[in-house]
Structures are given as structure tokens and as C-alpha cells.
Amino acid sequence: MGPEERIKEIEEFLRFALETWPKRRESALHEIAKRCSNCALSERHSPLTDGICSACREHTPNDALSGDTAAMSRELDELLESHQGKAAGRHDALVMFSGGKDSALLLHLLRQKFPGLRLLALMVDNGFTSSIAFANAKRVATILSDVEYVTIRPKETLFRNTFRYALTHLNAGGCYSSVDRLGGDLVFDIGRNTAAAFGIPLLIHGGTRAQAQLILKLFSYETPRSWEREKRESTGGFSLRDIYAPEELKYWWDGSSWPADRVPRVIFPFYAWPYDEHAVRREVQALGLFEKGKENPIASNSDLIPVNLAVDNSFLGYSGYEPEFAQLIRGKKADKNIWLSLFESVEYLGARGLLLPGCIAETLTRLGLTHADVGLPKPAA
């Protein structure tokens, strides 16, 4: 399956989810799990009481946090302003750039709000970066031409073996907290090492508040300095020494081996700044950063996404991405109807072996895995 065929299959899935499924939904509800009427979270993740999940019953409305958020936003802006043009080297901040909508909009906002901040955008090619992400990145680089860009491509086996291991050693959170966590932390640590090597004082990431809280257990826009001074020995419950050879361990971050002034401050602006997932989609289109349809994370994220969706559907009974987007929906930061249709379609098609079959088969082949290796039924001939 080539890139064009992969894109076509993903587009067909999105048409089913957003156009066909809403018409078919009522007649098929008995075949899928119930979901929270407020945030769309599956009952298989959180049992429902009167149709509402426990997270929604305990949720504090956003307006109760507005003062705290406003103060954090001001504090963050002051921090970024104070770093404009101040680094000893060529760059004041390294921005993790994936070719997805959040990192693209983040670059735009940083250029707009802090024109004196000298940025280096880093894309780490893990070997499974989607062709749409590469196209998005090229378009953004053309439009935001005053930003410097660099791509790092580690040896092919590094990420392939990472993903193979995670997919065959899932923890209780499924692919979201195994495959994504292991691969995402490796990318981020490559960013940390790059910033330290070039003496770049700020490392900026487009992760949202929901991602920071759910994945990192971080409750601020900046990681504690004590975290950054440590040597990473494990992540997601995985011991790195069980997975990597000594030379490969050097890709992972060891903050204790760097002088204190070389350890970057790690910042998540969308923790403090207003964030609305659906508005971000509209904004990157309105700014011309992305073509319509290329902002959807299922299309613009890693080629592993179809595998992750199918494996989680089999392993957990729901997509491991649901809690993150349910949290955004709960805070009125994402469109409930869109994500409800997407996650119900994943469950419905996944149970029938009809979820992006070509994409899944092609990615598993690249990983050297079979359907049985990851707990998926063999596709129909």
C-alpha cells in the first residue's frame, strides 16, 4: 500500500464516520458500548450512572479555573518575552514540530506574539511519520519562512524496535500509554538532547493540558527542574535497559550528565493558553497552514494510529485516545459530535475487521509483526 492508497483509505473511513455513521447510528447502538451523554467516554472505561461517567460528575467547570488560567498565561508570556534574543547561541527556543495541527499553530502563535524569539523547529522522523504530516510540515515551513527547521532521522531500527516492543508488551492503558508513551518520550528526549547540545534554553511542546495531565501527570505549563535534572531509566512502566542496547540508550535523556545551564526549561504553552481542539482545526485552515482535511489527527499523525486504534479496540474495548478527547469535550474544548462519531465508528468497524484494514496490514508488515502478534484476528481474504 503506497501513501496515496493509505490516504484514500483514511479518507473513506472519515467519510463513513462523519457522514454515514450518524445516519446508521440509531439502528446499530445495540452493537456497541454505551457512552457518556456528556463527554462521549465509553462505559468500558468508566461505568455510567444515569448515562453520566464519574469524571463528568466530578468535573469542575472551566469558568471556576479562569482566574488561575489567566494568571498562568500572563506568567508564561512574561517568561517567553524575557527570552527573546537572549540566548548565547543562534536560537532562544527549540519547538517540537510534528506536522500536526497543534505544533503548527503553536509555531504561528509564537511568531505572532514573540517576534524576537529565535526559533528552531525540530521534526523527529520516527520512520512512521505519515506522508500528510510531511506535506503539512513542508507547507508550514514555506509559510512561516522566518523559522529555522531541522529534521532528525535516527537509525531505522531504533523506533521500529520501540514500537514492536510496546505493541507486544502493552500495559493496562493500551497503546495510548504504551506505544504512544514510549515513542513520544523517545522523540521528546531527542529534543531535550538537541536543545542541550546547542545550548538552547527553552524546549517548547504543543501538548495540551489534557495530554500533560493524563500522560505526564503534570499540572503546570512547565516541568519541574528536578525532573529535567534526572537520568531517565524507565517510562510508561517500561525499563529502558530491557529494550535498548547501550548505544541506543544514548538517545534517551540524562539530565544529570549536562551542566545545569545546558538543561533546557520544558514548556507546554497550551497548558496555559486557551485551547479548543475544533477551533485549532479551523484556525490552521484559515491561516493557510494546512489544506482542508489534512488537519485531522487520524490522517496527519503517525502511520501507527490505525494499528493503535484497532489494537486498543480489541485489548481495551475502546480507543485509548478516548479519555484525552473526553477531557477536552468535558471542558468544551473539542466537538463532542465529531469525536463521538469517530470513536463509535472505530468500535463498530473494528469489531468487524473493517477498520482501515489496508493501513493496518501495511504497518504491521513494516514492523515485522502479524495480526496475531498484536491480538488482532486475521483479516478476511
Beta strands, then each sheet from edge to edge (+ up, - down):
strand 1: 48-49
strand 2: 52-53
strand 3: 93-96
strand 4: 119-124
strand 5: 148-152
strand 6: 202-204
strand 7: 234-235
strand 8: 238-239
strand 9: 265-267
sheet 1: 1+ 2-
sheet 2: 5+ 4+ 3+ 6+ 9+
sheet 3: 7+ 8-
end
